[in-house]
Amino acid sequence: MGRILDKRVTTPPQIDAADRVALVGMGSELRGDDAVGLEVVRRLSGLEDDRLRVIEGGVAPENQTGVIRRFDPDWIVLVDAIAFDGEPGDSKWIESDDLGGESFSSHKSTPAMLETFLTREMDAAVALFGIEPARIEFGTDLSSAVEGRLDDLAAELMDVLCVE
C-alpha cells in the first residue's frame, strides 16, 4: 500500500484496492449544478466501509478536515462543480494549479485552497474530480444535463476508487 509521494494528480489517480479513501463532495444545494459534488458522493454513501469514507463537505468542506484526519486516508478525492469548458456533466481530473487562486465556487474556500491545505497538512495524496456545470445561479435546481449524468459519474468514481 504505502503513501503516494507525488500528491498532484491530473489523470485518474492510481488508487489500490487496499488504499483508504476519503471521498469529499463539495457544493451548495442552493446553486443549481454547484450541488453535483454532493449528489455524486451521496450515490456512493451506501458503499462506505473500512477503506471508504464518504463525506458531504457542502459549502465549507474545510470543516470536515478533523473527520478526514481521524480516518487517516491514503487518498482524499474532492468532487466539485468546476468550469473547464466541457459540456455540462462532463468530468475531468483537475490539477489545482489550473484553477488559479479562485474558481467560480460558492464555497468559503476554493477547491484549490482546500487541496493545498490537505496536501500540506495530511499524509495523503489529493485528487480533484471536477464536473462541468450548466448553471450555478442561486435558487436553481440541478440542470437536466448534469442530473442525467449522476449515475455515470458515480460509476466512474467507483471504478477509480476500486469499489463495487
MDAnalysis code that builds the backbone (N, CA, C; Angstrom):
import MDAnalysis as mda
import numpy as np

u = mda.Universe.empty(492, n_residues=164, atom_resindex=np.repeat(np.arange(164), 3), trajectory=True)
u.add_TopologyAttr("name", ["N", "CA", "C"] * 164)
u.add_TopologyAttr("resid", np.arange(1, 165))
u.add_TopologyAttr("resname", ["MET", "GLY", "ARG", "ILE", "LEU", "ASP", "LYS", "ARG", "VAL", "THR", "THR", "PRO", "PRO", "GLN", "ILE", "ASP", "ALA", "ALA", "ASP", "ARG", "VAL", "ALA", "LEU", "VAL", "GLY", "MET", "GLY", "SER", "GLU", "LEU", "ARG", "GLY", "ASP", "ASP", "ALA", "VAL", "GLY", "LEU", "GLU", "VAL", "VAL", "ARG", "ARG", "LEU", "SER", "GLY", "LEU", "GLU", "ASP", "ASP", "ARG", "LEU", "ARG", "VAL", "ILE", "GLU", "GLY", "GLY", "VAL", "ALA", "PRO", "GLU", "ASN", "GLN", "THR", "GLY", "VAL", "ILE", "ARG", "ARG", "PHE", "ASP", "PRO", "ASP", "TRP", "ILE", "VAL", "LEU", "VAL", "ASP", "ALA", "ILE", "ALA", "PHE", "ASP", "GLY", "GLU", "PRO", "GLY", "ASP", "SER", "LYS", "TRP", "ILE", "GLU", "SER", "ASP", "ASP", "LEU", "GLY", "GLY", "GLU", "SER", "PHE", "SER", "SER", "HIS", "LYS", "SER", "THR", "PRO", "ALA", "MET", "LEU", "GLU", "THR", "PHE", "LEU", "THR", "ARG", "GLU", "MET", "ASP", "ALA", "ALA", "VAL", "ALA", "LEU", "PHE", "GLY", "ILE", "GLU", "PRO", "ALA", "ARG", "ILE", "GLU", "PHE", "GLY", "THR", "ASP", "LEU", "SER", "SER", "ALA", "VAL", "GLU", "GLY", "ARG", "LEU", "ASP", "ASP", "LEU", "ALA", "ALA", "GLU", "LEU", "MET", "ASP", "VAL", "LEU", "CYS", "VAL", "GLU"])
u.atoms.positions = np.array([
    [0.854, -1.177, 0.000],
    [0.000, 0.000, 0.000],
    [0.895, 1.234, 0.000],
    [1.317, 1.771, 1.131],
    [2.247, 2.893, 1.151],
    [1.626, 4.213, 0.727],
    [2.217, 5.274, 1.170],
    [1.755, 6.619, 0.840],
    [2.262, 7.016, -0.539],
    [1.534, 7.889, -1.189],
    [1.902, 8.366, -2.502],
    [2.810, 9.587, -2.333],
    [3.934, 9.601, -3.019],
    [4.844, 10.736, -2.903],
    [4.406, 11.897, -3.771],
    [3.977, 11.614, -5.005],
    [3.522, 12.685, -5.884],
    [2.069, 12.983, -5.534],
    [1.831, 14.096, -4.891],
    [0.496, 14.413, -4.392],
    [-0.353, 15.196, -5.376],
    [0.154, 15.534, -6.567],
    [-0.605, 16.306, -7.539],
    [-1.091, 15.368, -8.644],
    [-2.388, 15.342, -8.867],
    [-2.983, 14.387, -9.787],
    [-3.760, 15.112, -10.881],
    [-3.490, 14.798, -12.149],
    [-4.251, 15.380, -13.252],
    [-4.907, 14.304, -14.100],
    [-4.519, 13.063, -13.907],
    [-5.150, 11.928, -14.562],
    [-5.838, 11.137, -13.471],
    [-6.670, 10.170, -13.833],
    [-7.306, 9.407, -12.748],
    [-6.245, 8.861, -11.799],
    [-6.441, 9.048, -10.518],
    [-5.452, 8.561, -9.560],
    [-5.375, 7.037, -9.605],
    [-4.205, 6.531, -9.325],
    [-3.978, 5.084, -9.296],
    [-4.214, 4.591, -7.876],
    [-5.473, 4.421, -7.546],
    [-5.856, 4.004, -6.199],
    [-5.899, 2.479, -6.152],
    [-5.220, 1.930, -5.190],
    [-5.163, 0.489, -4.994],
    [-6.382, 0.039, -4.180],
    [-6.809, -1.185, -4.385],
    [-7.978, -1.715, -3.680],
    [-7.777, -1.757, -2.170],
    [-6.537, -1.661, -1.703],
    [-6.266, -1.658, -0.265],
    [-6.146, -0.247, 0.306],
    [-6.078, 0.770, -0.548],
    [-5.927, 2.147, -0.074],
    [-7.189, 2.643, 0.617],
    [-6.988, 3.428, 1.649],
    [-8.101, 4.087, 2.335],
    [-8.373, 5.404, 1.617],
    [-9.662, 5.661, 1.333],
    [-10.038, 6.833, 0.543],
    [-11.116, 7.631, 1.270],
    [-10.871, 8.932, 1.425],
    [-11.893, 9.863, 1.896],
    [-12.436, 10.559, 0.650],
    [-13.707, 10.363, 0.381],
    [-14.379, 10.953, -0.770],
    [-15.200, 12.129, -0.272],
    [-14.856, 13.338, -0.714],
    [-15.465, 14.552, -0.181],
    [-16.252, 15.277, -1.270],
    [-17.571, 15.329, -1.111],
    [-18.425, 16.083, -2.024],
    [-18.507, 17.527, -1.571],
    [-18.372, 18.432, -2.533],
    [-18.411, 19.860, -2.239],
    [-19.541, 20.492, -3.029],
    [-20.097, 21.579, -2.504],
    [-21.089, 22.301, -3.276],
    [-22.229, 22.842, -2.445],
    [-23.044, 23.641, -3.112],
    [-24.210, 24.266, -2.490],
    [-25.476, 23.773, -3.166],
    [-26.374, 23.240, -2.379],
    [-27.648, 22.768, -2.921],
    [-28.554, 23.913, -3.354],
    [-28.169, 25.128, -3.035],
    [-28.969, 26.297, -3.395],
    [-28.534, 26.915, -4.717],
    [-27.503, 26.347, -5.354],
    [-26.923, 26.970, -6.547],
    [-26.871, 26.007, -7.734],
    [-27.974, 25.386, -8.050],
    [-28.059, 24.553, -9.244],
    [-27.015, 23.465, -9.291],
    [-26.229, 23.448, -10.366],
    [-25.252, 22.389, -10.585],
    [-24.064, 22.437, -9.632],
    [-23.959, 23.472, -8.826],
    [-22.912, 23.503, -7.808],
    [-23.099, 22.349, -6.824],
    [-24.284, 21.772, -6.751],
    [-24.580, 20.659, -5.843],
    [-24.137, 19.316, -6.404],
    [-23.581, 19.275, -7.613],
    [-23.268, 17.994, -8.240],
    [-22.285, 17.161, -7.412],
    [-21.322, 17.771, -6.768],
    [-20.380, 17.018, -5.937],
    [-21.083, 16.289, -4.807],
    [-22.044, 16.966, -4.191],
    [-22.820, 16.339, -3.120],
    [-23.670, 15.198, -3.653],
    [-24.325, 15.438, -4.773],
    [-25.210, 14.416, -5.350],
    [-24.444, 13.166, -5.770],
    [-23.254, 13.353, -6.321],
    [-22.466, 12.200, -6.748],
    [-22.006, 11.383, -5.544],
    [-21.473, 12.033, -4.510],
    [-20.989, 11.260, -3.357],
    [-22.135, 10.598, -2.601],
    [-23.311, 11.187, -2.611],
    [-24.461, 10.538, -1.967],
    [-24.773, 9.198, -2.618],
    [-24.551, 9.098, -3.904],
    [-24.785, 7.837, -4.610],
    [-23.795, 6.760, -4.177],
    [-22.700, 7.156, -3.554],
    [-21.691, 6.199, -3.111],
    [-21.703, 5.978, -1.600],
    [-22.554, 6.694, -0.890],
    [-22.537, 6.609, 0.575],
    [-22.874, 5.210, 1.080],
    [-23.670, 4.455, 0.357],
    [-24.008, 3.098, 0.769],
    [-22.854, 2.123, 0.627],
    [-21.758, 2.564, 0.034],
    [-20.596, 1.704, -0.178],
    [-19.523, 1.913, 0.886],
    [-19.819, 2.763, 1.866],
    [-18.830, 3.041, 2.909],
    [-18.447, 1.763, 3.634],
    [-17.158, 1.661, 3.912],
    [-16.644, 0.545, 4.696],
    [-15.356, 1.000, 5.372],
    [-14.526, 0.047, 5.789],
    [-13.288, 0.404, 6.492],
    [-12.300, 1.162, 5.623],
    [-12.430, 1.071, 4.302],
    [-11.469, 1.745, 3.418],
    [-12.060, 2.925, 2.664],
    [-13.368, 3.135, 2.740],
    [-14.000, 4.261, 2.050],
    [-14.862, 5.055, 3.020],
    [-14.550, 6.338, 3.146],
    [-15.361, 7.243, 3.953],
    [-15.939, 8.288, 3.012],
    [-17.266, 8.411, 2.991],
    [-17.950, 9.387, 2.150],
    [-18.346, 10.567, 3.025],
    [-17.935, 11.762, 2.610],
    [-18.144, 12.959, 3.422],
    [-18.826, 14.021, 2.574],
    [-19.929, 14.550, 3.087],
    [-20.592, 15.682, 2.439],
    [-20.005, 16.956, 3.015],
    [-19.117, 17.569, 2.252],
    [-18.435, 18.773, 2.724],
    [-19.255, 20.034, 2.557],
    [-20.235, 20.006, 1.650],
    [-21.070, 21.175, 1.423],
    [-20.268, 22.388, 0.996],
    [-20.678, 23.563, 1.483],
    [-20.021, 24.815, 1.107],
    [-18.820, 25.134, 2.000],
    [-18.622, 24.347, 3.037],
    [-17.476, 24.564, 3.928],
    [-16.766, 23.233, 4.191],
    [-16.223, 22.615, 3.135],
    [-15.586, 21.305, 3.312],
    [-14.387, 21.345, 4.255],
    [-13.805, 22.515, 4.430],
    [-12.679, 22.629, 5.364],
    [-13.090, 22.272, 6.789],
    [-14.389, 22.351, 7.092],
    [-14.867, 21.975, 8.417],
    [-14.808, 20.471, 8.653],
    [-14.560, 19.698, 7.623],
    [-14.504, 18.242, 7.736],
    [-13.078, 17.721, 7.852],
    [-12.090, 18.601, 7.968],
    [-10.704, 18.128, 7.995],
    [-10.420, 17.263, 9.225],
    [-11.075, 17.511, 10.342],
    [-10.895, 16.653, 11.521],
    [-11.387, 15.240, 11.258],
    [-12.533, 15.118, 10.608],
    [-13.084, 13.805, 10.253],
    [-12.121, 13.084, 9.308],
    [-11.609, 13.824, 8.339],
    [-10.677, 13.236, 7.369],
    [-9.401, 12.784, 8.076],
    [-8.867, 13.621, 8.940],
    [-7.621, 13.291, 9.652],
    [-7.797, 12.032, 10.503],
    [-8.914, 11.919, 11.223],
    [-9.157, 10.740, 12.057],
    [-9.293, 9.471, 11.220],
    [-9.833, 9.590, 10.024],
    [-9.973, 8.430, 9.141],
    [-8.604, 7.968, 8.619],
    [-7.646, 8.878, 8.527],
    [-6.280, 8.605, 8.096],
    [-6.231, 7.957, 6.708],
    [-6.735, 8.672, 5.692],
    [-6.773, 8.088, 4.346],
    [-5.414, 8.129, 3.643],
    [-5.274, 7.238, 2.665],
    [-4.142, 7.292, 1.746],
    [-4.433, 8.314, 0.647],
    [-5.720, 8.442, 0.304],
    [-6.187, 9.346, -0.750],
    [-7.341, 10.190, -0.230],
    [-7.379, 11.430, -0.668],
    [-8.533, 12.301, -0.463],
    [-8.979, 12.722, -1.850],
    [-10.208, 12.360, -2.213],
    [-10.748, 12.695, -3.525],
    [-11.849, 13.730, -3.327],
    [-11.625, 14.921, -3.858],
    [-12.591, 16.010, -3.795],
    [-13.444, 15.969, -5.058],
    [-14.751, 16.124, -4.896],
    [-15.673, 16.118, -6.032],
    [-16.436, 17.434, -6.011],
    [-16.352, 18.187, -7.121],
    [-16.953, 19.515, -7.131],
    [-17.302, 19.937, -8.556],
    [-18.201, 20.884, -8.664],
    [-18.513, 21.516, -9.947],
    [-17.371, 22.470, -10.266],
    [-16.757, 22.266, -11.434],
    [-15.635, 23.091, -11.863],
    [-15.836, 23.414, -13.342],
    [-15.782, 24.681, -13.677],
    [-15.916, 25.076, -15.081],
    [-14.575, 24.886, -15.786],
    [-14.550, 23.991, -16.774],
    [-13.325, 23.741, -17.535],
    [-13.589, 23.717, -19.039],
    [-14.680, 24.319, -19.467],
    [-15.038, 24.436, -20.879],
    [-15.426, 23.111, -21.521],
    [-15.979, 22.205, -20.729],
    [-16.521, 20.967, -21.276],
    [-18.019, 21.121, -21.480],
    [-18.666, 20.024, -21.817],
    [-20.124, 20.008, -21.906],
    [-20.690, 19.772, -20.515],
    [-21.864, 20.321, -20.192],
    [-22.442, 20.092, -18.867],
    [-22.521, 18.595, -18.549],
    [-21.999, 18.251, -17.373],
    [-21.979, 16.862, -16.932],
    [-20.693, 16.134, -17.270],
    [-19.820, 16.740, -18.093],
    [-18.511, 16.135, -18.371],
    [-17.688, 16.130, -17.090],
    [-16.778, 15.185, -16.991],
    [-15.904, 15.107, -15.824],
    [-14.448, 15.176, -16.263],
    [-13.609, 15.592, -15.317],
    [-12.188, 15.733, -15.613],
    [-11.423, 15.739, -14.297],
    [-10.299, 15.046, -14.264],
    [-9.387, 15.150, -13.128],
    [-8.596, 16.430, -13.330],
    [-8.621, 17.302, -12.336],
    [-8.112, 18.657, -12.487],
    [-6.976, 18.909, -11.510],
    [-5.943, 19.544, -12.013],
    [-4.861, 19.989, -11.153],
    [-5.245, 21.348, -10.592],
    [-5.074, 21.515, -9.298],
    [-5.497, 22.758, -8.661],
    [-4.809, 23.981, -9.247],
    [-3.569, 23.833, -9.720],
    [-2.873, 24.967, -10.330],
    [-3.617, 25.487, -11.555],
    [-4.349, 24.616, -12.234],
    [-5.115, 25.025, -13.404],
    [-6.279, 25.938, -13.037],
    [-6.667, 25.909, -11.769],
    [-7.781, 26.740, -11.306],
    [-7.328, 28.134, -10.922],
    [-6.058, 28.312, -10.730],
    [-5.578, 29.581, -10.211],
    [-5.962, 29.682, -8.742],
    [-5.973, 30.841, -8.214],
    [-6.310, 31.032, -6.805],
    [-7.793, 31.016, -6.557],
    [-8.583, 31.162, -7.605],
    [-10.020, 31.238, -7.421],
    [-10.717, 30.404, -8.480],
    [-11.956, 30.077, -8.187],
    [-12.832, 29.465, -9.180],
    [-14.182, 30.125, -8.970],
    [-15.183, 29.702, -9.708],
    [-16.495, 30.303, -9.520],
    [-17.156, 29.786, -8.254],
    [-16.471, 28.964, -7.508],
    [-17.010, 28.251, -6.367],
    [-17.800, 29.142, -5.411],
    [-18.848, 28.566, -4.852],
    [-19.629, 29.281, -3.842],
    [-19.150, 28.918, -2.441],
    [-18.087, 28.148, -2.335],
    [-17.597, 27.706, -1.042],
    [-16.779, 28.800, -0.371],
    [-16.633, 28.657, 0.939],
    [-15.806, 29.605, 1.671],
    [-14.366, 29.532, 1.189],
    [-13.886, 28.312, 0.957],
    [-12.546, 28.153, 0.392],
    [-12.705, 27.504, -0.976],
    [-11.815, 27.815, -1.873],
    [-11.897, 27.232, -3.204],
    [-11.339, 25.814, -3.168],
    [-11.680, 24.994, -4.169],
    [-11.092, 23.654, -4.232],
    [-9.564, 23.696, -4.246],
    [-8.980, 24.672, -4.923],
    [-7.522, 24.776, -4.972],
    [-6.946, 25.050, -3.581],
    [-7.578, 25.942, -2.833],
    [-7.107, 26.246, -1.479],
    [-7.219, 25.022, -0.584],
    [-8.333, 24.302, -0.685],
    [-8.537, 23.116, 0.140],
    [-7.528, 22.031, -0.229],
    [-7.301, 21.840, -1.511],
    [-6.330, 20.828, -1.934],
    [-4.937, 21.167, -1.416],
    [-4.554, 22.420, -1.501],
    [-3.245, 22.857, -0.999],
    [-3.133, 22.590, 0.497],
    [-4.157, 22.932, 1.248],
    [-4.157, 22.707, 2.693],
    [-4.044, 21.215, 3.010],
    [-4.885, 20.403, 2.369],
    [-4.880, 18.971, 2.657],
    [-3.551, 18.328, 2.292],
    [-2.983, 18.722, 1.172],
    [-1.696, 18.178, 0.737],
    [-0.602, 18.519, 1.741],
    [-0.646, 19.732, 2.263],
    [0.374, 20.186, 3.206],
    [0.185, 19.565, 4.599],
    [-1.044, 19.396, 5.029],
    [-1.322, 19.011, 6.409],
    [-1.511, 17.516, 6.649],
    [-1.774, 16.743, 5.601],
    [-2.070, 15.327, 5.807],
    [-1.150, 14.460, 4.969],
    [-0.919, 13.282, 5.473],
    [-0.064, 12.329, 4.764],
    [-0.936, 11.529, 3.796],
    [-1.490, 12.229, 2.823],
    [-2.379, 11.607, 1.840],
    [-2.226, 12.325, 0.508],
    [-2.452, 11.590, -0.557],
    [-2.499, 12.202, -1.883],
    [-3.889, 12.804, -2.063],
    [-3.969, 13.904, -2.803],
    [-5.237, 14.593, -3.013],
    [-5.510, 14.679, -4.509],
    [-6.739, 14.324, -4.886],
    [-7.156, 14.420, -6.283],
    [-8.459, 15.209, -6.350],
    [-8.623, 15.969, -7.419],
    [-9.819, 16.787, -7.616],
    [-10.562, 16.300, -8.858],
    [-11.780, 15.815, -8.653],
    [-12.647, 15.335, -9.726],
    [-13.663, 16.434, -10.011],
    [-13.478, 17.110, -11.135],
    [-14.344, 18.224, -11.486],
    [-15.438, 17.814, -12.448],
    [-16.591, 18.422, -12.286],
    [-17.738, 18.155, -13.152],
    [-18.229, 19.487, -13.700],
    [-18.322, 19.556, -15.028],
    [-18.725, 20.797, -15.701],
    [-20.195, 21.106, -15.398],
    [-20.472, 22.288, -14.830],
    [-21.852, 22.685, -14.567],
    [-22.480, 23.362, -15.790],
    [-23.793, 23.342, -15.829],
    [-24.515, 24.124, -16.844],
    [-24.925, 25.464, -16.253],
    [-25.323, 25.447, -14.973],
    [-25.743, 26.694, -14.319],
    [-25.490, 26.596, -12.818],
    [-25.142, 27.720, -12.231],
    [-24.888, 27.754, -10.787],
    [-25.595, 28.932, -10.127],
    [-26.649, 29.405, -10.752],
    [-27.354, 30.549, -10.202],
    [-28.086, 30.150, -8.921],
    [-28.127, 31.094, -7.994],
    [-28.817, 30.887, -6.732],
    [-30.295, 30.601, -6.987],
    [-30.823, 29.615, -6.272],
    [-32.246, 29.300, -6.353],
    [-32.631, 28.368, -7.496],
    [-31.637, 27.791, -8.188],
    [-31.948, 26.865, -9.272],
    [-31.677, 25.433, -8.832],
    [-32.270, 24.490, -9.539],
    [-32.044, 23.067, -9.305],
    [-30.936, 22.577, -10.220],
    [-30.566, 21.324, -10.045],
    [-29.617, 20.723, -10.980],
    [-30.181, 20.802, -12.384],
    [-29.347, 21.089, -13.359],
    [-29.788, 21.095, -14.749],
    [-30.060, 19.653, -15.180],
    [-30.905, 19.487, -16.164],
    [-31.211, 18.134, -16.648],
    [-29.967, 17.476, -17.230],
    [-29.084, 18.256, -17.853],
    [-27.853, 17.699, -18.432],
    [-26.964, 17.088, -17.356],
    [-26.803, 17.785, -16.240],
    [-25.963, 17.281, -15.154],
    [-26.685, 16.173, -14.401],
    [-27.962, 16.363, -14.113],
    [-28.715, 15.340, -13.382],
    [-28.718, 14.011, -14.141],
    [-28.799, 14.076, -15.449],
    [-28.817, 12.870, -16.263],
    [-27.496, 12.114, -16.265],
    [-26.433, 12.731, -15.793],
    [-25.106, 12.106, -15.757],
    [-24.698, 11.608, -14.375],
    [-25.523, 11.820, -13.348],
    [-25.120, 11.496, -11.980],
    [-24.710, 10.035, -11.806],
    [-25.504, 9.111, -12.322],
    [-25.172, 7.691, -12.162],
    [-23.884, 7.336, -12.889],
    [-23.674, 7.897, -14.082],
    [-22.433, 7.643, -14.822],
    [-21.223, 8.209, -14.084],
    [-21.383, 9.387, -13.506],
    [-20.290, 10.000, -12.753],
    [-19.951, 9.168, -11.521],
    [-20.975, 8.684, -10.832],
    [-20.747, 7.834, -9.663],
    [-20.041, 6.541, -10.081],
    [-20.461, 5.956, -11.204],
    [-19.827, 4.729, -11.695],
    [-18.366, 4.976, -12.063],
    [-18.089, 6.133, -12.654],
    [-16.708, 6.482, -12.998],
    [-15.845, 6.547, -11.744],
    [-16.374, 7.171, -10.700],
    [-15.636, 7.239, -9.438],
    [-15.471, 5.857, -8.817],
    [-16.501, 5.038, -8.874],
    [-16.406, 3.679, -8.314],
    [-15.259, 2.916, -8.959],
    [-15.115, 3.039, -10.267],
    [-14.013, 2.362, -10.964],
    [-12.659, 2.833, -10.448],
    [-12.497, 4.145, -10.344],
    [-11.215, 4.705, -9.910],
    [-10.942, 4.353, -8.441],
    [-11.995, 4.342, -7.614],
    [-11.835, 4.075, -6.182],
    [-11.727, 2.581, -5.858],
    [-11.924, 1.743, -6.867],
    [-11.873, 0.280, -6.674],
    [-12.921, -0.189, -5.677],
    [-14.161, 0.301, -5.851],
    [-15.276, -0.154, -5.016],
    [-16.361, -0.731, -5.917],
    [-17.115, -1.638, -5.352],
    [-18.205, -2.264, -6.126],
    [-19.529, -2.008, -5.465],
])
